[in-house]
Amino acid sequence: MNSLTNETKNAKSDTNSNVVQFNSDERVLDAASEWLVKLDEGLDAEEMQALKTWLATPLHRDTFLEMVALWDKMSVLSELAEIVPHTPEPSAKHKANNTVTWKRPLAIAASFLMVGLLSYQGLNLFSPSNQTEPVAQMASYSLQASTKPGEHKSISLEDGSTLWLNTNSQVNIAFTETSRIIQLVKGELHIEVAKDKSRPLNVLAAGKAIQAVGTAFNVQYHRGDLELVVTEGVVEVASYTLNKANGESIIDPIIKPQAQPLTLVQGEKSLLSLPNSTVETVSDEDIANDLSWREGKIVFRGEPLIDVIEEVSRYTDKTVVLGDAALANMQVAGLFNTNDVDALIAALADNLQISTDYSSDTIVLRPR
């Protein structure tokens, strides 16, 4: 950023030598690319003022608008309405400059490289990882954690993030100097991500990579279904595979190229395991109910018994089944403790007029 904020100073005349330095066209393109990357990450008040000063130069503004169109980033203009109130065409003088024109393709190619480098440093998971000379990374912090059926726990991570694990869950965690990665092997997690733009946090599960810089979200991976709920901020989702060349370590996943990562914002959820994942909005009340497991509670609001049994089965090492299909659509409402499944089953039996048959590893529900 210093190179950008000092650009005006570099262009001024040196009073001792009377030599005036000007930015080449390539440098302007590189600067425009850098600003686009920083806009994605978010600008503070000082950086926004520096951008405003930089855009005051017509060549800078025209080049920036060209890069916005080139990278399909028109949405950023809404953030800069006061700075860039319109989108003028490049000046006739700029178009007529043959020297600039023939350099433009090469300069744009260089700016692609610049954006790629900056993206790797700032959002390194979703940048191409099949580099010819990949930089080997070592985990500076690693942890494996799990919970038993009916158990839940919270974990304070090295970066200041807070991770909750729901029942029967397992995660592998590895932090490096440039990335924070959590692999959800099974179960459910909720994480409040400590902000660190230089080290985005990525949750890997079922072939999907879920990335955030500073936000909060919930991921459930159960019986092949992968569900994401964003409770704060913004996250992006892409597909990935583990790199066999480094022993399939989670540190360096290979992200599959795609035109546009799936983006979710606060109050949205998606079933990522579907071939074509869609995004839907959820209410604050639904989110609160979905996250009640962090307090050891489970909430039902009229769900059919067949769905209730599916959810309850996650909190016990016994298999809960319906002995009669006629019970499947009976509605259940109530607040229950996740660490006492026997009491939950007893409450269902009393309120729904059903009987329970226990064996060593099974609970069968039947009509009375």
C-alpha positions as CSV (number, residue, x, y, z in Angstrom):
1,M,0.0,0.0,0.0
2,N,2.9,2.3,0.6
3,S,3.8,2.1,-3.1
4,L,0.3,3.4,-3.9
5,T,0.1,6.2,-1.4
6,N,3.6,7.4,-2.3
7,E,2.9,7.3,-6.0
8,T,2.1,11.0,-6.1
9,K,5.3,11.8,-4.3
10,N,7.3,9.8,-6.8
11,A,5.8,11.7,-9.7
12,K,6.8,15.1,-8.4
13,S,9.9,16.9,-9.5
14,D,13.1,16.4,-7.5
15,T,14.1,19.9,-6.6
16,N,17.8,19.1,-6.6
17,S,18.1,17.2,-9.9
18,N,15.1,18.7,-11.8
19,V,14.2,15.1,-12.9
20,V,10.5,14.2,-13.2
21,Q,9.5,10.6,-12.7
22,F,6.3,9.2,-14.3
23,N,4.6,5.9,-13.9
24,S,4.8,3.7,-17.0
25,D,1.5,2.2,-18.4
26,E,2.4,-1.2,-16.9
27,R,2.7,0.3,-13.4
28,V,-0.7,1.9,-13.7
29,L,-2.2,-1.4,-14.7
30,D,-0.5,-3.2,-11.8
31,A,-1.8,-0.5,-9.4
32,A,-5.3,-0.8,-10.7
33,S,-5.2,-4.6,-10.3
34,E,-3.9,-4.2,-6.7
35,W,-6.7,-1.8,-5.9
36,L,-9.3,-4.4,-7.2
37,V,-7.8,-7.1,-4.9
38,K,-7.8,-4.8,-1.9
39,L,-11.4,-3.7,-2.6
40,D,-12.4,-7.4,-2.4
41,E,-10.7,-7.6,1.0
42,G,-12.2,-4.3,2.2
43,L,-10.7,-0.8,2.6
44,D,-10.4,1.2,5.7
45,A,-10.9,5.0,5.7
46,E,-7.3,5.8,5.1
47,E,-7.0,3.4,2.1
48,M,-10.3,4.7,0.7
49,Q,-8.9,8.2,0.7
50,A,-5.7,7.0,-0.9
51,L,-7.8,5.3,-3.7
52,K,-9.8,8.5,-4.1
53,T,-6.5,10.5,-4.6
54,W,-5.2,7.9,-7.0
55,L,-8.4,7.9,-9.1
56,A,-8.3,11.7,-9.4
57,T,-5.8,11.2,-12.3
58,P,-7.7,10.6,-15.6
59,L,-5.3,7.9,-16.8
60,H,-5.6,6.1,-13.4
61,R,-9.4,6.3,-13.5
62,D,-9.7,5.1,-17.1
63,T,-7.3,2.2,-16.5
64,F,-9.2,1.2,-13.3
65,L,-12.5,1.2,-15.1
66,E,-11.0,-1.0,-17.9
67,M,-9.8,-3.5,-15.3
68,V,-13.2,-3.5,-13.6
69,A,-14.8,-4.5,-16.9
70,L,-12.0,-7.0,-17.7
71,W,-12.4,-8.8,-14.3
72,D,-16.2,-8.5,-14.3
73,K,-16.1,-6.5,-11.1
74,M,-18.8,-4.0,-11.9
75,S,-20.3,-4.4,-8.5
76,V,-17.4,-2.6,-6.9
77,L,-18.5,0.6,-8.6
78,S,-21.5,0.7,-6.3
79,E,-19.1,0.9,-3.4
80,L,-17.3,3.8,-5.1
81,A,-20.3,5.8,-6.2
82,E,-18.9,9.0,-4.6
83,I,-15.4,8.5,-6.0
84,V,-16.4,7.2,-9.5
85,P,-19.9,8.6,-10.2
86,H,-19.8,7.7,-13.8
87,T,-17.9,5.4,-16.2
88,P,-16.3,7.6,-18.9
89,E,-14.8,6.2,-22.0
90,P,-11.0,6.4,-22.2
91,S,-9.9,9.8,-23.5
92,A,-9.2,10.3,-27.2
93,K,-5.6,11.2,-26.3
94,H,-5.2,7.9,-24.4
95,K,-6.7,5.9,-27.4
96,A,-4.5,7.6,-29.9
97,N,-1.3,6.9,-28.0
98,N,0.2,4.2,-30.2
99,T,3.0,3.4,-27.7
100,V,0.4,2.7,-25.0
101,T,-1.8,0.7,-27.3
102,W,0.9,-1.8,-28.4
103,K,2.1,-2.2,-24.8
104,R,-1.5,-2.8,-23.5
105,P,-1.8,-6.5,-24.2
106,L,1.6,-7.2,-22.6
107,A,0.8,-5.0,-19.7
108,I,-2.6,-6.6,-19.1
109,A,-0.9,-10.0,-19.1
110,A,1.4,-8.7,-16.4
111,S,-1.5,-7.4,-14.4
112,F,-3.1,-10.8,-14.6
113,L,0.0,-12.2,-13.0
114,M,-0.1,-9.4,-10.4
115,V,-3.7,-10.2,-9.5
116,G,-2.9,-13.9,-9.3
117,L,0.0,-13.3,-6.9
118,L,-2.0,-11.0,-4.7
119,S,-5.0,-13.4,-4.7
120,Y,-2.7,-16.2,-3.6
121,Q,-1.4,-14.1,-0.7
122,G,-4.8,-12.8,0.3
123,L,-7.2,-15.6,-0.7
124,N,-4.9,-18.4,-1.4
125,L,-7.3,-21.3,-1.3
126,F,-9.3,-20.3,-4.3
127,S,-6.3,-19.4,-6.5
128,P,-4.8,-22.0,-8.8
129,S,-2.5,-24.3,-6.7
130,N,-1.0,-26.2,-9.6
131,Q,2.1,-24.0,-9.7
132,T,5.2,-25.2,-11.4
133,E,7.3,-24.6,-8.3
134,P,4.9,-24.8,-5.3
135,V,6.2,-23.5,-2.0
136,A,6.3,-26.2,0.5
137,Q,4.4,-25.2,3.7
138,M,4.7,-26.6,7.2
139,A,1.9,-26.5,9.8
140,S,2.8,-24.0,12.6
141,Y,-0.3,-25.2,14.5
142,S,-2.2,-28.5,14.2
143,L,-4.9,-30.2,16.2
144,Q,-7.2,-33.2,16.0
145,A,-10.5,-33.0,17.9
146,S,-13.6,-35.2,18.2
147,T,-16.8,-35.7,20.2
148,K,-18.7,-38.8,21.2
149,P,-22.4,-39.3,20.5
150,G,-24.3,-36.9,22.8
151,E,-21.2,-34.8,23.5
152,H,-20.4,-31.3,22.4
153,K,-17.5,-29.0,23.1
154,S,-16.0,-25.6,22.3
155,I,-12.3,-25.1,21.4
156,S,-10.3,-21.8,21.4
157,L,-8.0,-22.0,18.4
158,E,-4.5,-20.5,18.2
159,D,-5.6,-17.6,16.0
160,G,-8.4,-16.5,18.3
161,S,-11.2,-18.2,16.5
162,T,-13.7,-20.2,18.4
163,L,-14.8,-23.6,17.2
164,W,-17.8,-25.6,18.4
165,L,-18.1,-29.3,17.7
166,N,-21.5,-31.0,17.9
167,T,-22.2,-34.7,18.6
168,N,-20.2,-37.5,17.0
169,S,-17.9,-35.1,15.1
170,Q,-14.3,-35.1,14.0
171,V,-12.0,-32.4,12.7
172,N,-8.4,-32.1,11.6
173,I,-6.8,-28.6,11.9
174,A,-3.6,-27.2,10.3
175,F,-2.5,-23.6,10.3
176,T,0.4,-22.3,8.3
177,E,1.9,-18.8,7.8
178,T,-0.5,-18.2,4.9
179,S,-3.6,-20.3,5.5
180,R,-5.9,-21.7,8.2
181,I,-7.5,-25.1,7.3
182,I,-10.1,-27.2,9.1
183,Q,-11.1,-30.5,7.7
184,L,-14.5,-31.7,8.9
185,V,-14.3,-35.5,8.7
186,K,-17.8,-36.0,10.0
187,G,-20.5,-34.4,12.1
188,E,-21.1,-30.7,12.6
189,L,-19.2,-27.6,13.5
190,H,-19.8,-23.9,14.1
191,I,-17.0,-21.4,13.9
192,E,-16.5,-17.8,14.7
193,V,-13.5,-16.8,12.6
194,A,-11.0,-14.4,13.9
195,K,-10.2,-11.8,11.2
196,D,-6.8,-12.2,9.5
197,K,-6.8,-11.1,5.8
198,S,-3.4,-12.6,5.3
199,R,-4.6,-16.1,6.4
200,P,-8.1,-16.9,5.2
201,L,-9.8,-19.8,7.0
202,N,-11.0,-22.7,5.0
203,V,-13.3,-25.6,6.1
204,L,-12.9,-28.7,3.9
205,A,-15.7,-31.3,3.8
206,A,-17.1,-33.7,1.2
207,G,-15.1,-32.2,-1.7
208,K,-16.2,-28.6,-0.9
209,A,-13.9,-25.8,0.4
210,I,-15.7,-23.1,2.4
211,Q,-13.6,-20.0,2.8
212,A,-13.9,-16.9,5.0
213,V,-11.6,-14.2,6.4
214,G,-13.6,-13.0,9.4
215,T,-17.2,-14.3,9.8
216,A,-19.2,-17.1,11.4
217,F,-20.9,-20.1,9.9
218,N,-22.2,-23.6,10.6
219,V,-21.3,-26.8,8.6
220,Q,-23.1,-30.1,9.0
221,Y,-21.8,-33.3,7.3
222,H,-24.1,-36.2,8.1
223,R,-24.9,-39.3,6.0
224,G,-23.5,-37.8,2.8
225,D,-25.4,-34.5,3.2
226,L,-23.3,-31.3,3.5
227,E,-25.2,-28.2,4.7
228,L,-23.8,-24.7,5.2
229,V,-25.5,-21.9,7.2
230,V,-23.9,-18.5,7.3
231,T,-24.6,-16.6,10.6
232,E,-22.4,-13.6,10.0
233,G,-20.5,-12.1,7.1
234,V,-19.8,-13.7,3.8
235,V,-18.3,-17.0,2.7
236,E,-17.4,-18.6,-0.7
237,V,-17.6,-22.2,-1.7
238,A,-15.6,-24.1,-4.3
239,S,-14.7,-27.7,-5.0
240,Y,-11.4,-29.2,-4.1
241,T,-9.2,-32.4,-4.1
242,L,-6.3,-33.2,-1.9
243,N,-2.8,-33.2,-3.5
244,K,-1.5,-36.7,-3.8
245,A,2.0,-35.3,-4.5
246,N,2.3,-34.3,-0.9
247,G,0.6,-37.3,0.7
248,E,-2.9,-35.8,0.5
249,S,-2.1,-33.3,3.3
250,I,-4.9,-30.9,4.0
251,I,-2.4,-28.0,4.0
252,D,-2.3,-27.6,0.2
253,P,-5.7,-28.6,-1.4
254,I,-6.2,-28.3,-5.1
255,I,-9.1,-26.1,-6.0
256,K,-11.0,-27.0,-9.1
257,P,-11.4,-24.1,-11.6
258,Q,-14.8,-22.6,-11.8
259,A,-16.2,-19.5,-13.3
260,Q,-17.9,-18.2,-10.2
261,P,-17.6,-19.6,-6.6
262,L,-20.9,-20.0,-4.8
263,T,-21.3,-17.1,-2.4
264,L,-23.5,-17.0,0.7
265,V,-24.1,-14.1,3.1
266,Q,-25.5,-13.8,6.6
267,G,-28.9,-15.5,6.9
268,E,-28.5,-17.9,4.0
269,K,-28.0,-21.6,3.8
270,S,-27.3,-24.2,1.1
271,L,-27.2,-28.0,0.8
272,L,-23.8,-28.2,-0.9
273,S,-24.0,-31.9,-1.5
274,L,-26.6,-31.4,-4.2
275,P,-25.3,-31.5,-7.9
276,N,-26.6,-27.9,-8.3
277,S,-26.6,-26.2,-5.0
278,T,-29.2,-23.5,-4.4
279,V,-29.2,-20.8,-1.8
280,E,-32.1,-20.0,0.4
281,T,-32.8,-17.5,3.1
282,V,-33.4,-18.6,6.7
283,S,-34.9,-16.6,9.6
284,D,-33.0,-15.5,12.7
285,E,-35.3,-17.8,14.7
286,D,-34.5,-20.8,12.5
287,I,-30.8,-20.1,12.9
288,A,-31.1,-19.8,16.6
289,N,-32.9,-23.2,16.8
290,D,-30.3,-24.7,14.5
291,L,-27.5,-23.6,16.8
292,S,-29.2,-24.5,20.1
293,W,-27.0,-27.6,20.2
294,R,-24.1,-25.4,21.4
295,E,-26.0,-25.1,24.6
296,G,-26.8,-28.8,24.7
297,K,-30.4,-28.3,23.5
298,I,-32.4,-29.5,20.5
299,V,-35.5,-27.7,19.3
300,F,-38.4,-29.2,17.3
301,R,-41.2,-27.0,15.9
302,G,-43.7,-29.4,14.3
303,E,-41.3,-31.6,12.4
304,P,-42.6,-35.1,11.4
305,L,-41.5,-37.9,13.7
306,I,-39.4,-39.5,10.9
307,D,-37.2,-36.4,10.7
308,V,-37.1,-36.1,14.5
309,I,-35.8,-39.7,14.8
310,E,-33.1,-39.0,12.2
311,E,-31.9,-36.0,14.2
312,V,-32.1,-37.8,17.6
313,S,-30.1,-40.7,16.3
314,R,-27.1,-38.4,16.0
315,Y,-27.0,-38.0,19.8
316,T,-26.9,-41.6,20.8
317,D,-24.9,-44.8,20.0
318,K,-28.2,-46.7,19.7
319,T,-30.2,-47.0,16.5
320,V,-33.7,-45.4,16.7
321,V,-36.2,-46.8,14.3
322,L,-40.0,-46.6,13.7
323,G,-41.7,-50.0,14.1
324,D,-44.8,-48.7,12.1
325,A,-44.8,-46.4,9.1
326,A,-48.0,-44.9,10.3
327,L,-46.0,-43.0,12.9
328,A,-43.8,-41.2,10.4
329,N,-45.9,-38.0,9.9
330,M,-46.8,-37.4,13.6
331,Q,-45.7,-33.9,14.5
332,V,-43.2,-33.1,17.3
333,A,-42.6,-29.8,19.1
334,G,-40.5,-29.2,22.2
335,L,-37.1,-28.4,23.7
336,F,-35.0,-31.3,24.7
337,N,-31.5,-32.0,26.2
338,T,-29.1,-33.5,23.7
339,N,-27.2,-35.3,26.5
340,D,-30.2,-37.3,27.7
341,V,-31.7,-39.2,24.7
342,D,-33.6,-41.6,27.0
343,A,-35.5,-38.8,28.5
344,L,-36.2,-37.4,25.0
345,I,-37.6,-40.8,23.9
346,A,-39.7,-41.1,27.0
347,A,-41.2,-37.6,26.4
348,L,-42.0,-38.6,22.8
349,A,-43.7,-41.8,24.1
350,D,-45.8,-39.9,26.7
351,N,-46.9,-37.1,24.4
352,L,-47.5,-39.1,21.2
353,Q,-49.0,-42.2,22.8
354,I,-46.3,-44.6,21.5
355,S,-44.4,-47.4,23.1
356,T,-40.7,-48.0,23.2
357,D,-38.8,-51.3,22.9
358,Y,-35.2,-51.2,24.0
359,S,-32.5,-53.7,23.1
360,S,-28.7,-53.5,23.5
361,D,-28.2,-51.3,20.4
362,T,-31.7,-50.4,19.2
363,I,-34.8,-48.4,20.2
364,V,-38.0,-49.2,18.4
365,L,-41.0,-46.9,18.5
366,R,-44.4,-48.5,18.0
367,P,-48.1,-47.4,18.3
368,R,-49.7,-48.2,21.6
